[in-house]
Amino acid sequence: MTRPLILDLYCGAGGAAKGYYDAGFDVLGVDSIPQNRYPYRFVNMDALEFMERQLTSKYPYDIVAIHASPPCQHYSKTKFMNPDRIGSHPDLIEPTRELLIKTGLPYIIENVMGAPLINPVKLCGSHFNLTTIWEPHGTVGLRRHRLFETNFPVPDPGVHDHKIRAVPVYGHGSGNSKSRLKGRGCAKAQREVMQIDWMRRPELDQAIPPAMTRYIGEHLMRHLNVVN
């Protein structure tokens, strides 16, 4: 069966893409930065420019839905660690949303806590039991919150907790680093808890775990009435 194609804007190294693929989609990634480890089809182009061309049929891909992860530095709490750079990062959510709405397709916008998304669902690594064993710390988990705005129904997965100690997968929107575990075996634990084994550390820091977009993608499949 041919898989429906989802467009992955501002795709990075493919954390979101892997979740959509696991949910049954083919994925086409777009990013202005070359992504040599992106696991699916990839176009090296500015995301907004790609969307403008798609809307004028210069790139007539048969896309059924669009995911967008605009760079989050504008909203991240970590921007206050570099006061000289506050205001230097563009706000790309609104122009991205405008183009997504013009397509008339189902869409998802993902970003950090504090981003101005409309009625978003908040997901945490603990919603998906993202844990691993990291000696000598024992069972550790992923404490990472992300917001997802959609124009189709995605239920709130409910309460989650932070009882399990957190692996320090830093990135925009991370909490206090002093509360995170450190030491030998950290890199292995980070990849295992994120369920990502193909990225380098800087890419992993910016990624979201595929479990989150698999959850979104499964509900998108139901919305599209696609049976796998």
Protein Blocks (a to p, Z undefined) as FASTA:
>chain_A
ZZdddddehklnolmmmmmmmnopacddddfbdcfkbcbdcddddfklmmmmmmnopacc
ccfbdcddddfklmpmklmmmmmlgojaccfklmmmmmmmmnopacdddddehiacehia
cddfklnopacdddfkbpaddddddddddfbdcddebjcdfkbccdddddehiacfklpc
cdehklmmmmmmnopakbcfklmmmpccfklmmmmmmmmmmmnopaZZ
